[in-house]
Amino acid sequence: MSTIKTYDTLYINGTWQEGHSQHTLTNTNPFTDEALYSYRAADTTDVDAAYEAVRLRSYQWRMGHRKIYGRTLDQCESLMLISDSINRYA
């Protein structure tokens, strides 16, 4: 039996960080049941950190793209008004 690689870090907020859980999970080949590798499971601290990172990045992305969204929404509104005018007189 061969030794499998164990990964102890989790990818959170753009970096590999040591996981807090002591539990590991093993990924196996579904056809042969051979263990491919194992990895550290995430605990609530890890999940909370990942969620907070996504929430913050999502907010930053939305604020950075607000001008683009505003212009796009204005253009959509203009097209809808034009469409309504055309339909009224068609």
C-alpha positions in Angstrom: 0.0 0.0 0.0 1.4 3.4 -1.0 1.5 6.5 1.3 -0.9 9.2 0.2 -0.3 12.9 0.4 -2.1 14.9 3.2 -2.9 18.5 2.7 -3.2 20.5 5.9 -4.0 24.0 4.5 -7.2 25.6 3.2 -7.4 28.3 0.6 -9.1 31.2 2.3 -9.0 34.9 1.2 -6.4 34.3 -1.5 -3.9 32.5 0.7 -3.3 29.0 2.0 -3.9 28.9 5.7 -3.5 26.2 8.3 -7.0 24.7 9.0 -8.3 24.6 12.6 -10.0 21.2 12.5 -8.2 18.1 13.6 -10.3 16.0 11.2 -9.2 14.9 7.8 -11.2 13.7 4.8 -9.9 11.2 2.2 -10.6 11.5 -1.5 -10.8 8.1 -3.2 -11.0 6.8 -6.7 -14.7 5.8 -7.2 -13.8 2.9 -9.5 -11.0 1.3 -7.5 -11.6 2.7 -4.0 -7.9 3.6 -3.9 -7.2 6.5 -1.6 -5.8 9.4 -3.7 -5.1 12.0 -1.0 -6.4 13.4 2.3 -7.1 16.9 3.4 -7.9 18.7 6.5 -11.6 19.4 7.0 -12.8 23.0 7.7 -14.3 23.8 11.0 -16.7 26.7 11.8 -13.8 29.1 12.3 -12.5 28.3 8.8 -15.9 28.6 7.3 -16.6 31.9 9.0 -13.2 33.3 7.8 -14.0 32.2 4.2 -17.5 33.7 4.4 -16.3 37.0 5.8 -13.6 37.2 3.0 -16.2 36.6 0.3 -18.6 39.1 1.9 -15.9 41.8 2.0 -14.6 41.1 -1.5 -18.1 41.0 -2.9 -18.9 44.4 -1.3 -15.7 45.9 -2.6 -16.4 44.6 -6.1 -19.9 46.0 -6.1 -18.7 49.4 -4.9 -16.0 49.4 -7.5 -18.5 48.6 -10.3 -21.3 50.9 -9.1 -20.6 53.4 -11.9 -20.7 50.7 -14.5 -23.9 49.3 -13.1 -25.4 52.8 -12.9 -24.7 53.5 -16.6 -25.9 50.1 -17.6 -29.2 50.6 -15.7 -29.6 54.0 -17.2 -29.2 52.6 -20.7 -31.6 49.8 -20.0 -34.2 52.3 -18.7 -33.7 54.4 -21.8 -34.2 51.4 -24.1 -37.4 50.4 -22.1 -38.8 53.9 -22.6 -38.0 53.8 -26.3 -39.6 50.4 -26.5 -42.7 51.6 -24.7 -43.0 54.6 -27.1 -42.6 52.4 -30.2 -45.2 49.9 -28.9 -47.7 52.7 -28.1 -47.5 54.1 -31.7 -47.2 50.8 -33.5 
